[in-house]
């Protein structure tokens, strides 16, 4: 694609990167075949190619974003399926992230939009605030019909049936390996996941220590910054990301780390991009160090000696989170691990398409998100699975809200298969869920 940025414009690092990406695009349109919003809406402007044209026009002309452009950029899930299918290697993620930052800095949204985005940015990255918000949503759910805005109704619907108690395993500490030590790793405990489902981190710690890892929860680490980053709120996202970089570098420079383990794939995609996000600031070198050892939990488990399991006569439908299969290009590891543990793994049709969760997308674009959720659930249920498994808490919440098939995280099934407790989601109706021991 030909661009006409001036030398002065290209002095801005974000614009310079956008120019590189735009020039790589050859207008082929392969991306439209795998774009979920184009599949649902059928509008070229809601395809990656259409958004690229709009972003190019906005950035080249340095114009104030108009409502139409903002609408179509906002509708992008950032699922990154377009990057997987693009034959030219167009790095759409960096382009749309820069566009969102530009829009955030140059476009005045309607008050209701600004208020909603501010609320989400002030609540979701903070586990205790999020817990209180979930409690408020549970109390407000009976009055859902009074809410005039579909986004507010979606926020009420997000609250789980029960809010788990705080897990003390998420506190800064170290867990000794239960077998011969093979690795020393830091576990990213995250933010929203700590409020929605504490079993995932607990299962991860049990599984990794069982397989010979010393697991560290670093002092000062928290939200990865993805939620605010994808809203274009660069200052907020970089502030939280910087805390992680400093916390993990302190461990790397202390007793050392072999990996930073991330069990929420949306966070993993962002942490692996820290080197790019901080490329022009003082933290650049440390950010690159962190990105260099950041791994999805499935990547780490592939390096460890997961025992071969007996055939469990259990059919597991594997949902490939977009941030894992497209953002991190990890496609087979979770399935390989589940098969090795003894599960029968099946995949739904169109497994490359997003479930509609996409961070805060299901809250800000509930109509499109709902259509994608229905499509994904139908495809999963068509496989008649005993269990649905995923590697991302957002996907688990999205899919779990529309199916009776129990849904669990990959590590919960692997933990169970290697001696851990049965995941709570699999307990029989009316049966008390097993107590998950504190690991301290």
N, C-alpha and C positions, 0 to 999 in steps of 0.2 A: 504494500500500500504506500502510495506517495504521500509525504507529509510536507508541510510548509512552515514549521516552527522557526522562529527567528533565533539568532545567536543569543540574544538576551533571554529569550524564553528558555532556551536549553541550559542556561546557567542553573536553573532550578533542578535539583536531582530527581524529583518526582516526575517532572515534565520530560527530562532527558530519558528516564526509564520508559515512560509512556511512549516516547518517540521510537525507541528501539523495538518495543512490542508491536506498535502499529505498523512499522515497516516490515515486520515479519509476516503480517496477514496478507494472504493472496486472494481473499474473497471467495474461496472455494465453496463455502456453505456446508462442509461436512459437519460442522458443529450444530447445525439446525436439527439434524437427525437424532441427536442425543440430548438436546436441551429440554428439560422438563417443562419449563414455562411455555416454550414454543409448542410443545406437544399438547398442552392444555388449552392455550389461547389462540394458537394458529396465526399470530401476528409477527411479522418479520422484525418489528421493533422490539419484540420480547424474545429475540434469539440473540446469541452472542454476536453474530455478525451485525445485526441491527444495532445492538448496544455499542459495538465498537465504532460504528459510523457516528453515532450520536456523541459519544465521548470525544472522538477526534474533533468534531466540529466545535464542541464546547471548549476544549482545551486550546485548540489552535487559535480560535477567535477571542479567547479569554473573556468569554461572555458570561453574564450572570445566568446561571442555570434556569431554564424555564420549567414550568410545571410538567410539561409533557416528557422532557428528558428525565427529570427526577422520578417521575412515575415509572418509567421503563427500567431505569437503573435500580430503583428500589425493589422492583419485582424480581430481580436476579437473586437466585438462591445462594450463589457462590458455591454450588455443588461441584463445579470444576469438571463436569463430564466433558465439556468442550475441550479442555486441555488434554484429556485422554485421547480423544478422537482426532485432534488437530494434526494433520500431516506436516505442518510448517513449524510446529513448536511454539505457537503463540502463547505467551505467559499471561493468560487472561486474568489470573488472580491479582497480579501486581497492578494491572491496568485498572480493573474495577475498584480495587482498594484505593488507588490514587484518585479516581473519579469521585468516590464517596467522600474522601477527605476534602476535595475541591468543592463539592456540593455543600458539605457541612460548613465550610468557611465562607461560602458566597451566596447561599440561598436561604431565605427566611421562610421556613415552613409555617403552615397554619398553626395556631396556638395548640390545638389538640394534639397534633403530631409532635410538636416540640415537647409538650408535657409528657406524653407517653414515652418518648425516647429518653427523656431525662429520668423518669421514674425507673425504667428498665436499667439504665446505666448506673443508677444509685442503689439498686436492690440486688440484681442477679449476681454481680461479682462478689457479693458479701454474704457468706453463708447464714449468719445469724439474722441479718435483715431479711434475707430470702425466706428463712423459716417463719418469721413473723408474718411476712406477706402471704405465704402459703396458708397459714392459720387463718388470716383474714379472708382469703379466698374461699376457704372451706365454710366459714361463717356466712359469707355473702352469697354462696351458690344458690340457696333457695330463692334469692331475689334476682336471679339471672335474667328473668324475663323483663325486668325493669330497665336493663342496660340498653341504651340506644345505639351504642357503638359495638360492632361485632368484635373489635379488638379487645374491648373490656370483657365481653362474654368469653372470649378465648382465654383471657387471663384467669377468669374464675374456673374455667374448665381444666386448667393446667394442674390445679391442686390434686395431689394423690389422695386416695382414700385414707391413708394413714401417713403421718409424718414421722419418720424414724427418729429415735433419740440420738443425741450427739454421740459419735464414736470417739472414744479417747485415743484410738489408734491413729487418728488424724493429727494428734498433737505432735510437736517437734520431739523426736526421739529416734532411737536406733533399735532395730530388731535383729537379733543374732541368727545366723543360719542354723538350721536343724540338721544339716548334713555337712560334709566337707565343703569349706568355703571355696566358691568358684568366682564370685563377683561381689563387688560392693556397689550398690545402686541407690540412687535417690528416687523416691516415689513422689510424683506430683499428685497431691491430693485434690487439687482443683477448688472449685467454688460451689457452683450449683449442685454438682453431684453429691457434695457433702451434706446437702440439705434434703435432696430427693431420694438418695439411695446409698446408705452408708455401707451396705454389704459388699459393694464392689471393691472398695479399697481394702476392707477386711479380708476378702477372699484373695486379693492380689498379694497382700502381705503374707498370708498363710502359704500360698502356692510358691512364691519366690523363696521364702525361707526354707520351705520343705525341699526345694531343689538346689539349695546351697548358696543362696544370696544373703548377704547382709543388706538389710533394707533401712535406709535413712529417710526420715521426714525432716527436711531441712528447716531450720529456724528462719522465719521471714518469707518463705515461699507461699504463694497463694494463687490467685486468679492469673491465668496466662495472658489476659488482655484481649482475647479474641472477640468477645461480645461487643466491647466498645470499639475495637479496631474496625469491625465490619459495619459500624454505624458511622465511620469517618471521624470518630472522636480520638484523634491521634494523641493528644496530650494525655488523656486519661489512660488509653491503652498502653502507651509507652511507660507511664509511671508505674503501673502494676507489673508490666513485663520486666522493668528494670529491677524491681525488688527480687524477682525470681533469679535474674542473672547474677545479682550480687550474692544471693543466698546459696546458689548452686556452685558458684565459683569459689566461695569460702570452703565448701566441702571438697571441691576439686583440688584446691591448694592446701587443704589439711590432710586428711587421711586418703584422699583420692576417690574418684568415681570411675567406674567402668561404663556406666550408662545413667541417663535420666529416664526413668520409666514413666510412660504416660498411658493411662487406660481409658482416656476419653479422646477419641480420635480427632475431634474438632480442635481440642487443645494441642494435640500433637502436631497437626498441620501448622499451627501458628508458632509453636516453640521452634520447630524446625526452620521457620522463616525468620527467627530473631536476627540472624546474621544480615539479612537484607533490610529488615526494619531499622536496625541501628547502624547501618553501614557508614553513615556520615557523621557520627557523633563519637564522643569519647569512649563510650562503651562498646565500640565496634569489635574490638579484638575479643573481649569477654563474651559478647553476644555470639560471635562465631564459634567460640569454644563450646558454648552451651548447645548451640544448634548441631554441632558436630557429633555430640554423644547422645542427643535426644532420640529415643526409640519408642515406638509403640510396644506395648507389653508383649504382643505376639512376636515381635522381632527378637526380644530378649529370650522368650521361652524357646524359640527355635535354636538358640545357642546352648540351652540347658538340656539335661538328659530327662525329658519327660518320659515316664514309664509307659510301655505299651499296655493298653487296657484290653480287657475282654470285651467281646461284642455285647453291648448293653441292650440290644433290641429296641433302641430308642431313635426315632426319626427326628432329626434336628433341621429346621429350616434356617439357613444362614442368611441374614440380612447384611449386605455389604454397605456399611456407612460410606457416604460420598467422600467424606474427609479422609477415610482410610484408603478406599480403592482409587479415587481420583487425586485427592490432595497429596497423599503419601505414596501412591502407587503400590500399596500392599494389597494383593489380591488373593493369594493362596495360603499364606501362613495360618490365619485363624482356622480355615477349613482343614488344613493338614494336621493341625494340633488336635482338633476335635475328632478327626478320623483316627488318629493314633490313640486317643483316649478311649476309643471303642464306640463312638456314636456314628450313626448313619446320617450323612450330611446331604441335604438337598438344597437347591437354589431356586428361587422364583423366576418366572419369566421377566424379562427386562430388568434384570438385577442391577443394571447400570443407572437406572432412574431413581431420583431422590424420593424419599418418603414424605418430604414437605416440612420436616422439622427445622433444619438449617439454622441453628442458634436461636435467634429471636424471630425468625421468619414466620413461624406458626402463630406468633402473637401479633405481628404487624401486618401480615398478609393472610388472614385466616381463611378467606374463601379459596384462594389458589392452593394453600397448604392443605385444606380439607379435601380437595379433589385429588391431590397427589397421595394423601393418606389412604383414601378409599381404594385407589388403584393399587397401591402397595399391599394393603391388607388382603385384597382379593387374590393377588398373585401369590402371596405367602400361604393363605389358607387353602388355595387350590392344590398345594402339595400335601395336604392332610398331615401336617407335622404334629408330633407330641409336644414339641417345644420350639419356640422361635428364639434365636440367639443373635446378638448384635454386639458391637464393640464401642458403642457410643450412647451415653445416657439420654441425649436428646432424641435419638431414634427410638430408644426403648420406651420413652414416655409417649411419643407420638403414636407409634404402632400399638402399644399396650392399651391406649385409650379407645381403640376401635376393634379389639378382638378378645375372645375368651381364651385363646391359646396362650399359655403362660410364656412370658418373655423374660429372658435372663441375659446377663453379660457373659461373654466367652469365658472369662476367668472364673466365673462362678461354677460353670459346668466342669472346667478343668480341675478346679479345686475339689469339687465333689468326687470326681473320678479318681483323684489321688489321695483320698483320705479325709477330705474336709466334710463339713455338714451339708445336708441337702439344702439347696437354695430355697429361700422363703417362698418365692413365687410358685414353687412346685408342691408345696404342702397341700394336702387335700382340704376342700372347703370345710370350715368348721373345726379343723384340726389346728391346734396351737402350733405356731411356727417354732422351730428349734431355737434355742438360745445360742447366739453367736458369741464365743468366748472373747473376752478382751485379751489381747496378745502381749500386753506390756510385760 
